[in-house]
């Protein structure tokens, strides 16, 4: 798995999640991580995404994404995350 390719795919996935309505992000908290397989630059990788509160104050959520490479000889993994503020009435 090429790091640049993995980063590009993770950034796109995180941006997709970040642009969702805050209510949808809050409803994803505590749910199993979503996963999908993507093909980029001739390689397959699995991307998993999960959402959690950043603190007990419930003022923001952390969207965490992990890319797993397709190598069967070693574990290839890259992690990225973004933090999104949540309006008080939704927390």
N, CA, C and O atoms as CSV, one atom per row, in Angstrom:
chain,resi,resn,atom,element,x,y,z
A,1,UNK,N,N,0.855,-1.168,0.000
A,1,UNK,CA,C,0.000,0.000,0.000
A,1,UNK,C,C,0.902,1.233,0.000
A,1,UNK,O,O,1.803,1.359,0.829
A,2,UNK,N,N,0.650,2.114,-0.920
A,2,UNK,CA,C,1.427,3.349,-0.996
A,2,UNK,C,C,0.850,4.374,-0.015
A,2,UNK,O,O,-0.354,4.629,-0.012
A,3,UNK,N,N,1.714,4.957,0.814
A,3,UNK,CA,C,1.244,5.899,1.828
A,3,UNK,C,C,0.490,7.078,1.227
A,3,UNK,O,O,-0.535,7.494,1.767
A,4,UNK,N,N,0.984,7.621,0.116
A,4,UNK,CA,C,0.321,8.757,-0.516
A,4,UNK,C,C,-1.073,8.403,-1.002
A,4,UNK,O,O,-2.006,9.194,-0.867
A,5,UNK,N,N,-1.209,7.224,-1.563
A,5,UNK,CA,C,-2.508,6.761,-2.043
A,5,UNK,C,C,-3.455,6.546,-0.872
A,5,UNK,O,O,-4.613,6.960,-0.920
A,6,UNK,N,N,-2.966,5.902,0.173
A,6,UNK,CA,C,-3.792,5.659,1.357
A,6,UNK,C,C,-4.234,6.979,1.979
A,6,UNK,O,O,-5.394,7.127,2.362
A,7,UNK,N,N,-3.317,7.934,2.081
A,7,UNK,CA,C,-3.668,9.227,2.666
A,7,UNK,C,C,-4.744,9.918,1.826
A,7,UNK,O,O,-5.695,10.470,2.380
A,8,UNK,N,N,-4.609,9.894,0.516
A,8,UNK,CA,C,-5.585,10.530,-0.372
A,8,UNK,C,C,-6.971,9.909,-0.195
A,8,UNK,O,O,-7.971,10.623,-0.133
A,9,UNK,N,N,-7.025,8.580,-0.114
A,9,UNK,CA,C,-8.307,7.894,0.066
A,9,UNK,C,C,-8.901,8.179,1.443
A,9,UNK,O,O,-10.109,8.377,1.569
A,10,UNK,N,N,-8.057,8.201,2.473
A,10,UNK,CA,C,-8.546,8.510,3.819
A,10,UNK,C,C,-9.054,9.942,3.904
A,10,UNK,O,O,-10.096,10.195,4.509
A,11,UNK,N,N,-8.332,10.880,3.303
A,11,UNK,CA,C,-8.752,12.284,3.324
A,11,UNK,C,C,-10.102,12.451,2.637
A,11,UNK,O,O,-10.957,13.190,3.124
A,12,UNK,N,N,-10.299,11.776,1.516
A,12,UNK,CA,C,-11.582,11.862,0.805
A,12,UNK,C,C,-12.706,11.261,1.646
A,12,UNK,O,O,-13.801,11.820,1.709
A,13,UNK,N,N,-12.442,10.135,2.287
A,13,UNK,CA,C,-13.458,9.482,3.125
A,13,UNK,C,C,-13.811,10.351,4.322
A,13,UNK,O,O,-14.985,10.503,4.659
A,14,UNK,N,N,-12.792,10.925,4.968
A,14,UNK,CA,C,-13.042,11.789,6.122
A,14,UNK,C,C,-13.811,13.043,5.711
A,14,UNK,O,O,-14.692,13.489,6.446
A,15,UNK,N,N,-13.500,13.608,4.570
A,15,UNK,CA,C,-14.223,14.794,4.093
A,15,UNK,C,C,-15.681,14.441,3.826
A,15,UNK,O,O,-16.579,15.231,4.117
A,16,UNK,N,N,-15.915,13.264,3.276
A,16,UNK,CA,C,-17.286,12.813,3.033
A,16,UNK,C,C,-18.065,12.724,4.340
A,16,UNK,O,O,-19.210,13.169,4.417
A,17,UNK,N,N,-17.446,12.153,5.359
A,17,UNK,CA,C,-18.106,12.048,6.661
A,17,UNK,C,C,-18.245,13.412,7.322
A,17,UNK,O,O,-19.276,13.699,7.928
A,18,UNK,N,N,-17.240,14.244,7.216
A,18,UNK,CA,C,-17.271,15.565,7.856
A,18,UNK,C,C,-18.401,16.430,7.307
A,18,UNK,O,O,-18.939,17.273,8.024
A,19,UNK,N,N,-18.758,16.229,6.057
A,19,UNK,CA,C,-19.797,17.050,5.432
A,19,UNK,C,C,-21.214,16.553,5.746
A,19,UNK,O,O,-22.189,17.178,5.329
A,20,UNK,N,N,-21.336,15.457,6.464
A,20,UNK,CA,C,-22.662,14.952,6.837
A,20,UNK,C,C,-23.293,15.843,7.897
A,20,UNK,O,O,-22.585,16.547,8.618
A,21,UNK,N,N,-24.625,15.818,8.000
A,21,UNK,CA,C,-25.289,16.613,9.039
A,21,UNK,C,C,-24.842,16.163,10.435
A,21,UNK,O,O,-24.606,14.976,10.657
A,22,UNK,N,N,-24.725,17.099,11.366
A,22,UNK,CA,C,-24.313,16.732,12.731
A,22,UNK,C,C,-25.192,15.648,13.346
A,22,UNK,O,O,-24.689,14.795,14.077
A,23,UNK,N,N,-26.490,15.665,13.064
A,23,UNK,CA,C,-27.375,14.643,13.642
A,23,UNK,C,C,-26.993,13.249,13.155
A,23,UNK,O,O,-27.112,12.283,13.908
A,24,UNK,N,N,-26.542,13.130,11.923
A,24,UNK,CA,C,-26.123,11.834,11.384
A,24,UNK,C,C,-24.822,11.367,12.047
A,24,UNK,O,O,-24.646,10.178,12.312
A,25,UNK,N,N,-23.922,12.306,12.310
A,25,UNK,CA,C,-22.676,11.955,12.989
A,25,UNK,C,C,-22.960,11.470,14.406
A,25,UNK,O,O,-22.383,10.480,14.854
A,26,UNK,N,N,-23.850,12.168,15.112
A,26,UNK,CA,C,-24.190,11.774,16.481
A,26,UNK,C,C,-24.830,10.389,16.483
A,26,UNK,O,O,-24.555,9.582,17.371
A,27,UNK,N,N,-25.675,10.109,15.500
A,27,UNK,CA,C,-26.327,8.787,15.468
A,27,UNK,C,C,-25.338,7.666,15.145
A,27,UNK,O,O,-25.631,6.500,15.414
A,28,UNK,N,N,-24.183,7.989,14.578
A,28,UNK,CA,C,-23.168,6.972,14.265
A,28,UNK,C,C,-22.318,6.602,15.477
A,28,UNK,O,O,-21.601,5.601,15.447
A,29,UNK,N,N,-22.391,7.400,16.541
A,29,UNK,CA,C,-21.614,7.120,17.752
A,29,UNK,C,C,-22.100,5.819,18.376
A,29,UNK,O,O,-23.301,5.611,18.542
A,30,UNK,N,N,-21.163,4.951,18.718
A,30,UNK,CA,C,-21.495,3.675,19.336
A,30,UNK,C,C,-21.890,2.589,18.345
A,30,UNK,O,O,-22.109,1.444,18.740
A,31,UNK,N,N,-21.981,2.925,17.087
A,31,UNK,CA,C,-22.310,1.936,16.063
A,31,UNK,C,C,-21.026,1.232,15.613
A,31,UNK,O,O,-19.936,1.780,15.777
A,32,UNK,N,N,-21.142,0.037,15.053
A,32,UNK,CA,C,-19.947,-0.626,14.519
A,32,UNK,C,C,-19.298,0.235,13.431
A,32,UNK,O,O,-19.976,0.973,12.717
A,33,UNK,N,N,-17.988,0.123,13.323
A,33,UNK,CA,C,-17.272,0.879,12.293
A,33,UNK,C,C,-17.757,0.449,10.915
A,33,UNK,O,O,-17.947,-0.738,10.653
A,34,UNK,N,N,-17.955,1.430,10.041
A,34,UNK,CA,C,-18.331,1.084,8.667
A,34,UNK,C,C,-17.062,0.709,7.910
A,34,UNK,O,O,-15.976,1.194,8.229
A,35,UNK,N,N,-17.203,-0.148,6.915
A,35,UNK,CA,C,-16.032,-0.532,6.134
A,35,UNK,C,C,-16.429,-0.709,4.682
A,35,UNK,O,O,-17.558,-1.082,4.362
A,36,UNK,N,N,-15.473,-0.432,3.815
A,36,UNK,CA,C,-15.670,-0.651,2.390
A,36,UNK,C,C,-14.311,-0.868,1.752
A,36,UNK,O,O,-13.288,-0.414,2.265
A,37,UNK,N,N,-14.314,-1.559,0.638
A,37,UNK,CA,C,-13.086,-1.816,-0.107
A,37,UNK,C,C,-13.046,-0.844,-1.279
A,37,UNK,O,O,-14.027,-0.693,-2.007
A,38,UNK,N,N,-11.903,-0.187,-1.454
A,38,UNK,CA,C,-11.706,0.727,-2.578
A,38,UNK,C,C,-10.504,0.257,-3.379
A,38,UNK,O,O,-9.616,-0.418,-2.859
A,39,UNK,N,N,-10.490,0.620,-4.636
A,39,UNK,CA,C,-9.339,0.334,-5.480
A,39,UNK,C,C,-8.754,1.673,-5.913
A,39,UNK,O,O,-9.464,2.526,-6.446
A,40,UNK,N,N,-7.470,1.849,-5.684
A,40,UNK,CA,C,-6.784,3.090,-6.037
A,40,UNK,C,C,-5.378,2.767,-6.505
A,40,UNK,O,O,-4.658,2.007,-5.857
A,41,UNK,N,N,-4.996,3.333,-7.606
A,41,UNK,CA,C,-3.660,3.104,-8.175
A,41,UNK,C,C,-3.351,1.618,-8.319
A,41,UNK,O,O,-2.224,1.184,-8.079
A,42,UNK,N,N,-4.364,0.838,-8.714
A,42,UNK,CA,C,-4.156,-0.586,-8.943
A,42,UNK,C,C,-4.074,-1.440,-7.697
A,42,UNK,O,O,-3.768,-2.629,-7.785
A,43,UNK,N,N,-4.341,-0.861,-6.538
A,43,UNK,CA,C,-4.289,-1.606,-5.276
A,43,UNK,C,C,-5.647,-1.575,-4.598
A,43,UNK,O,O,-6.378,-0.590,-4.696
A,44,UNK,N,N,-5.975,-2.649,-3.917
A,44,UNK,CA,C,-7.176,-2.656,-3.093
A,44,UNK,C,C,-6.806,-2.348,-1.660
A,44,UNK,O,O,-5.770,-2.787,-1.161
A,45,UNK,N,N,-7.663,-1.588,-1.007
A,45,UNK,CA,C,-7.494,-1.338,0.422
A,45,UNK,C,C,-8.868,-1.270,1.054
A,45,UNK,O,O,-9.840,-0.866,0.416
A,46,UNK,N,N,-8.939,-1.665,2.303
A,46,UNK,CA,C,-10.177,-1.557,3.046
A,46,UNK,C,C,-10.097,-0.307,3.913
A,46,UNK,O,O,-9.088,-0.061,4.573
A,47,UNK,N,N,-11.160,0.472,3.905
A,47,UNK,CA,C,-11.232,1.671,4.741
A,47,UNK,C,C,-12.339,1.477,5.763
A,47,UNK,O,O,-13.483,1.182,5.415
A,48,UNK,N,N,-11.981,1.648,7.034
A,48,UNK,CA,C,-12.945,1.577,8.130
A,48,UNK,C,C,-13.085,2.959,8.749
A,48,UNK,O,O,-12.107,3.695,8.878
A,49,UNK,N,N,-14.317,3.307,9.133
A,49,UNK,CA,C,-14.591,4.611,9.731
A,49,UNK,C,C,-15.442,4.422,10.974
A,49,UNK,O,O,-16.401,3.650,10.975
A,50,UNK,N,N,-15.081,5.139,12.034
A,50,UNK,CA,C,-15.851,5.129,13.269
A,50,UNK,C,C,-15.993,6.532,13.825
A,50,UNK,O,O,-15.175,7.406,13.537
A,51,UNK,N,N,-17.025,6.748,14.617
A,51,UNK,CA,C,-17.311,8.067,15.189
A,51,UNK,C,C,-17.444,7.927,16.698
A,51,UNK,O,O,-18.077,6.989,17.184
A,52,UNK,N,N,-16.844,8.863,17.448
A,52,UNK,CA,C,-16.918,8.853,18.913
A,52,UNK,C,C,-16.875,10.290,19.431
A,52,UNK,O,O,-16.359,11.189,18.766
A,53,UNK,N,N,-17.419,10.485,20.614
A,53,UNK,CA,C,-17.285,11.794,21.255
A,53,UNK,C,C,-15.820,12.055,21.575
A,53,UNK,O,O,-15.082,11.123,21.892
A,54,UNK,N,N,-15.389,13.313,21.496
A,54,UNK,CA,C,-14.006,13.639,21.840
A,54,UNK,C,C,-13.813,13.734,23.347
A,54,UNK,O,O,-12.705,13.534,23.846
A,55,UNK,N,N,-14.897,14.041,24.082
A,55,UNK,CA,C,-14.811,14.133,25.541
A,55,UNK,C,C,-16.202,13.960,26.137
A,55,UNK,O,O,-17.192,13.872,25.410
A,56,UNK,N,N,-16.268,13.914,27.450
A,56,UNK,CA,C,-17.557,13.781,28.129
A,56,UNK,C,C,-18.430,15.015,27.961
A,56,UNK,O,O,-19.638,14.951,28.185
A,57,UNK,N,N,-17.835,16.138,27.569
A,57,UNK,CA,C,-18.605,17.374,27.368
A,57,UNK,C,C,-19.507,17.300,26.141
A,57,UNK,O,O,-20.453,18.079,26.017
A,58,UNK,N,N,-19.220,16.365,25.234
A,58,UNK,CA,C,-20.021,16.142,24.025
A,58,UNK,C,C,-20.154,17.411,23.178
A,58,UNK,O,O,-21.238,17.738,22.694
A,59,UNK,N,N,-19.054,18.107,23.011
A,59,UNK,CA,C,-19.047,19.312,22.190
A,59,UNK,C,C,-18.558,19.042,20.770
A,59,UNK,O,O,-18.745,19.871,19.880
A,60,UNK,N,N,-17.929,17.880,20.555
A,60,UNK,CA,C,-17.374,17.542,19.244
A,60,UNK,C,C,-17.248,16.034,19.116
A,60,UNK,O,O,-17.192,15.305,20.107
A,61,UNK,N,N,-17.203,15.588,17.868
A,61,UNK,CA,C,-16.977,14.169,17.599
A,61,UNK,C,C,-15.669,14.005,16.837
A,61,UNK,O,O,-15.248,14.887,16.087
A,62,UNK,N,N,-15.038,12.857,17.047
A,62,UNK,CA,C,-13.834,12.488,16.301
A,62,UNK,C,C,-14.238,11.419,15.301
A,62,UNK,O,O,-14.781,10.374,15.660
A,63,UNK,N,N,-13.959,11.707,14.042
A,63,UNK,CA,C,-14.191,10.732,12.985
A,63,UNK,C,C,-12.837,10.121,12.674
A,63,UNK,O,O,-11.931,10.814,12.213
A,64,UNK,N,N,-12.695,8.834,12.923
A,64,UNK,CA,C,-11.425,8.130,12.733
A,64,UNK,C,C,-11.547,7.185,11.547
A,64,UNK,O,O,-12.522,6.442,11.427
A,65,UNK,N,N,-10.557,7.220,10.682
A,65,UNK,CA,C,-10.546,6.332,9.517
A,65,UNK,C,C,-9.225,5.581,9.465
A,65,UNK,O,O,-8.166,6.136,9.757
A,66,UNK,N,N,-9.305,4.317,9.090
A,66,UNK,CA,C,-8.122,3.467,8.964
A,66,UNK,C,C,-8.145,2.802,7.602
A,66,UNK,O,O,-9.170,2.270,7.176
A,67,UNK,N,N,-7.003,2.835,6.919
A,67,UNK,CA,C,-6.845,2.120,5.647
A,67,UNK,C,C,-5.976,0.905,5.900
A,67,UNK,O,O,-4.914,1.008,6.514
A,68,UNK,N,N,-6.427,-0.246,5.427
A,68,UNK,CA,C,-5.675,-1.493,5.532
A,68,UNK,C,C,-5.274,-1.923,4.131
A,68,UNK,O,O,-6.113,-2.007,3.235
A,69,UNK,N,N,-3.994,-2.194,3.947
A,69,UNK,CA,C,-3.492,-2.636,2.658
A,69,UNK,C,C,-3.814,-4.088,2.385
A,69,UNK,O,O,-4.264,-4.823,3.265
A,70,UNK,N,N,-3.576,-4.486,1.150
A,70,UNK,CA,C,-3.961,-5.834,0.734
A,70,UNK,C,C,-2.812,-6.843,0.819
A,70,UNK,O,O,-2.960,-7.983,0.380
A,71,UNK,N,N,-1.683,-6.439,1.374
A,71,UNK,CA,C,-0.554,-7.356,1.444
A,71,UNK,C,C,-0.860,-8.532,2.358
A,71,UNK,O,O,-1.362,-8.343,3.466
A,72,UNK,N,N,-0.563,-9.739,1.905
A,72,UNK,CA,C,-0.759,-10.910,2.752
A,72,UNK,C,C,0.513,-11.258,3.535
A,72,UNK,O,O,0.504,-12.172,4.360
A,73,UNK,N,N,1.590,-10.540,3.281
A,73,UNK,CA,C,2.850,-10.833,3.953
A,73,UNK,C,C,3.052,-10.003,5.219
A,73,UNK,O,O,3.801,-10.406,6.109
A,74,UNK,N,N,2.396,-8.856,5.305
A,74,UNK,CA,C,2.527,-8.020,6.498
A,74,UNK,C,C,1.285,-7.141,6.622
A,74,UNK,O,O,0.557,-6.940,5.649
A,75,UNK,N,N,1.053,-6.630,7.802
A,75,UNK,CA,C,-0.088,-5.758,8.034
A,75,UNK,C,C,0.294,-4.347,7.621
A,75,UNK,O,O,1.259,-3.777,8.131
A,76,UNK,N,N,-0.461,-3.796,6.703
A,76,UNK,CA,C,-0.260,-2.414,6.279
A,76,UNK,C,C,-1.455,-1.615,6.774
A,76,UNK,O,O,-2.606,-1.979,6.529
A,77,UNK,N,N,-1.168,-0.517,7.478
A,77,UNK,CA,C,-2.239,0.243,8.101
A,77,UNK,C,C,-1.850,1.710,8.163
A,77,UNK,O,O,-0.697,2.049,8.431
A,78,UNK,N,N,-2.829,2.579,7.911
A,78,UNK,CA,C,-2.615,4.013,8.058
A,78,UNK,C,C,-3.870,4.605,8.683
A,78,UNK,O,O,-4.983,4.285,8.265
A,79,UNK,N,N,-3.697,5.473,9.689
A,79,UNK,CA,C,-4.810,6.079,10.416
A,79,UNK,C,C,-4.811,7.590,10.231
A,79,UNK,O,O,-3.754,8.219,10.184
A,80,UNK,N,N,-6.004,8.168,10.125
A,80,UNK,CA,C,-6.203,9.617,10.092
A,80,UNK,C,C,-7.506,9.908,10.823
A,80,UNK,O,O,-8.347,9.021,10.968
A,81,UNK,N,N,-7.681,11.147,11.285
A,81,UNK,CA,C,-8.907,11.529,11.987
A,81,UNK,C,C,-9.166,13.018,11.819
A,81,UNK,O,O,-8.252,13.798,11.554
A,82,UNK,N,N,-10.425,13.395,11.976
A,82,UNK,CA,C,-10.822,14.800,12.012
A,82,UNK,C,C,-11.764,14.989,13.193
A,82,UNK,O,O,-12.424,14.046,13.630
A,83,UNK,N,N,-11.821,16.209,13.701
A,83,UNK,CA,C,-12.733,16.556,14.786
A,83,UNK,C,C,-13.754,17.552,14.241
A,83,UNK,O,O,-13.399,18.525,13.577
A,84,UNK,N,N,-15.035,17.287,14.538
A,84,UNK,CA,C,-16.123,18.123,14.052
A,84,UNK,C,C,-16.927,18.609,15.256
A,84,UNK,O,O,-17.398,17.797,16.052
A,85,UNK,N,N,-17.089,19.940,15.396
A,85,UNK,CA,C,-17.920,20.454,16.500
A,85,UNK,C,C,-19.382,20.084,16.271
A,85,UNK,O,O,-19.847,20.002,15.134
A,86,UNK,N,N,-20.091,19.864,17.363
A,86,UNK,CA,C,-21.522,19.493,17.320
A,86,UNK,C,C,-22.313,20.570,18.047
A,86,UNK,O,O,-21.966,20.948,19.166
A,87,UNK,N,N,-23.374,21.067,17.418
A,87,UNK,CA,C,-24.227,22.063,18.108
A,87,UNK,C,C,-24.763,21.513,19.427
A,87,UNK,O,O,-25.112,20.337,19.521
A,88,UNK,N,N,-24.824,22.352,20.417
A,88,UNK,CA,C,-25.207,21.930,21.773
A,88,UNK,C,C,-26.552,21.214,21.803
A,88,UNK,O,O,-26.695,20.254,22.560
A,89,UNK,N,N,-27.541,21.628,21.022
A,89,UNK,CA,C,-28.867,21.017,21.085
A,89,UNK,C,C,-28.846,19.549,20.610
A,89,UNK,O,O,-29.782,18.804,20.902
A,90,UNK,N,N,-27.814,19.130,19.898
A,90,UNK,CA,C,-27.725,17.745,19.439
A,90,UNK,C,C,-26.926,16.861,20.389
A,90,UNK,O,O,-27.022,15.636,20.316
A,91,UNK,N,N,-26.155,17.448,21.259
A,91,UNK,CA,C,-25.318,16.643,22.148
A,91,UNK,C,C,-26.099,16.311,23.395
A,91,UNK,O,O,-25.582,15.635,24.286
